[in-house]
Amino acid sequence: MELFEALKRRCSIRRYTGEVPTEQEIQTVLDTALLSPQLPMHDIHISVITNSALLKEAEENTERFCQLGYPTYNYGAACWILISGKHQTEGMPNTNFTGDMIRTNEYWTLGSMIQNMQLAATSIGLGSVAMNMSVVSLRDNPAFAEKLGVPNGYEPLGSLLLGKTEIELKERQVKRESLPITYLK
Ligand SMILES: Cc1cc2nc3c(=O)[nH]c(=O)nc-3n(C[C@H](O)[C@H](O)[C@H](O)COP(=O)(O)O)c2cc1C
């Protein structure tokens, strides 16, 4: 699919068939995360979770934390891509860059990775949705985060649910009024 078509067809999918994407599909999507802009001072880790017991446990953990009473938090998606980053405390030596600034920048990197992967998923006909609830729910449960492959000293940053869907990825129109833009000419 051509890039602009994927940009227009990308949308959050919240109903999946439950079928696990093929290894090739998952790898195609993951490769695009690695093509996103990266800074050398960041230590990012990706967990790819297709284990059904862990996916179920993640939903239980999310309900424990969020208490929203959702029937499902994974929407039936059989693949969950969880991105974590090293909890930066040290700044950059001989600069004004604090550890906190480096941490904030990790979120830029995260956004690029998620965006690339969503576009790639759209291009190959897979559904996807950025998933924050299951990520924040790991904050007070480091033992489960460790089970999900989050390395020691890293914090969960964000995630993407990925899967087969019967929902059609329809082309959307741009709504120019949706965000204020200031032009300074
Ligand atoms: C940072 C971020 C976190 C999100 N977290 C969730 C989430 O926890 N659960 C969910 O269903 N959707 C989540 N979404 C998806 C948004 O709800 C969705 O992108 C938004 O409603 C716009 O819809 P669209 O993606 O179809 O354009 C998240 C999106 C972003 C950007």
Ligand as a Chemical Component Dictionary entry (heavy atoms), coordinates in Angstrom:
data_LIG
# 
_chem_comp.id                   LIG 
_chem_comp.type                 NON-POLYMER 
_chem_comp.pdbx_formal_charge   0 
_chem_comp.three_letter_code    LIG 
# 
loop_
_chem_comp_atom.comp_id 
_chem_comp_atom.atom_id 
_chem_comp_atom.alt_atom_id 
_chem_comp_atom.type_symbol 
_chem_comp_atom.charge 
_chem_comp_atom.model_Cartn_x 
_chem_comp_atom.model_Cartn_y 
_chem_comp_atom.model_Cartn_z 
_chem_comp_atom.pdbx_ordinal 
LIG C1  C1  C 0 -0.800 7.834 23.613 1  
LIG C2  C2  C 0 -2.018 7.044 23.212 2  
LIG C3  C3  C 0 -2.541 6.115 24.091 3  
LIG C4  C4  C 0 -3.671 5.369 23.733 4  
LIG N1  N1  N 0 -4.168 4.443 24.605 5  
LIG C5  C5  C 0 -5.278 3.754 24.289 6  
LIG C6  C6  C 0 -5.802 2.793 25.185 7  
LIG O1  O1  O 0 -5.300 2.579 26.284 8  
LIG N2  N2  N 0 -6.894 2.087 24.796 9  
LIG C7  C7  C 0 -7.481 2.292 23.574 10 
LIG O2  O2  O 0 -8.457 1.621 23.272 11 
LIG N3  N3  N 0 -7.006 3.199 22.704 12 
LIG C8  C8  C 0 -5.922 3.937 23.024 13 
LIG N4  N4  N 0 -5.399 4.848 22.140 14 
LIG C9  C9  C 0 -6.043 5.045 20.832 15 
LIG C10 C10 C 0 -6.808 6.369 20.784 16 
LIG O3  O3  O 0 -8.003 6.245 21.514 17 
LIG C11 C11 C 0 -7.060 6.697 19.320 18 
LIG O4  O4  O 0 -5.829 6.874 18.666 19 
LIG C12 C12 C 0 -7.883 7.970 19.165 20 
LIG O5  O5  O 0 -9.178 7.776 19.674 21 
LIG C13 C13 C 0 -7.994 8.396 17.705 22 
LIG O6  O6  O 0 -8.538 7.370 16.917 23 
LIG P1  P1  P 0 -7.766 6.798 15.650 24 
LIG O7  O7  O 0 -6.481 6.167 16.140 25 
LIG O8  O8  O 0 -8.701 5.790 15.063 26 
LIG O9  O9  O 0 -7.471 7.943 14.727 27 
LIG C14 C14 C 0 -4.285 5.582 22.478 28 
LIG C15 C15 C 0 -3.739 6.522 21.589 29 
LIG C16 C16 C 0 -2.619 7.236 21.945 30 
LIG C17 C17 C 0 -2.043 8.237 20.973 31 
# 
loop_
_chem_comp_bond.comp_id 
_chem_comp_bond.atom_id_1 
_chem_comp_bond.atom_id_2 
_chem_comp_bond.value_order 
_chem_comp_bond.pdbx_ordinal 
LIG C1  C2  SING 1  
LIG C2  C3  SING 2  
LIG C2  C16 DOUB 3  
LIG C3  C4  DOUB 4  
LIG C4  N1  SING 5  
LIG C4  C14 SING 6  
LIG N1  C5  DOUB 7  
LIG C5  C6  SING 8  
LIG C5  C8  SING 9  
LIG C6  O1  DOUB 10 
LIG C6  N2  SING 11 
LIG N2  C7  SING 12 
LIG C7  O2  DOUB 13 
LIG C7  N3  SING 14 
LIG N3  C8  DOUB 15 
LIG C8  N4  SING 16 
LIG N4  C9  SING 17 
LIG N4  C14 SING 18 
LIG C9  C10 SING 19 
LIG C10 O3  SING 20 
LIG C10 C11 SING 21 
LIG C11 O4  SING 22 
LIG C11 C12 SING 23 
LIG C12 O5  SING 24 
LIG C12 C13 SING 25 
LIG C13 O6  SING 26 
LIG O6  P1  SING 27 
LIG P1  O7  DOUB 28 
LIG P1  O8  SING 29 
LIG P1  O9  SING 30 
LIG C14 C15 DOUB 31 
LIG C15 C16 SING 32 
LIG C16 C17 SING 33 
# 
